């Protein structure tokens, strides 16, 4: 039985969420700047990466996409501090995404937000 391709590629919301973003993230006990990037994986799901501009900068990955709503998804994050879950509501028409992260489950106070870096370059 052939596996069904994700409907993701047909979703304007997720297609409009690819590209580069910048915004605040809770790292340790303080907010700091994050650069994030989302793209389509070979299987048609969304995946990404991020770079945290902390005192000791670090990067991480966002994998294992799970659509949780019309423009909402969860990913597994992985960086030098471990692994966990991030939940993101994409709002490409507003040039932003709103997210929260946690180790076992996302926590409201753990900010993971992004704003389009080059909005004029997106279609």
Secondary structure, 3 states (H helix, E strand, C coil): CCCCCCHHHHCHHHHCCCEEEEEEEEECCEEEEEEEEEEECCCCCEEEEEEEECCCCEEEEEEEEEEEECCEEEEEEEECCEEEEEEEEEEHHHCEEEEEEECCCCEEEEEECEEECCHHHCC
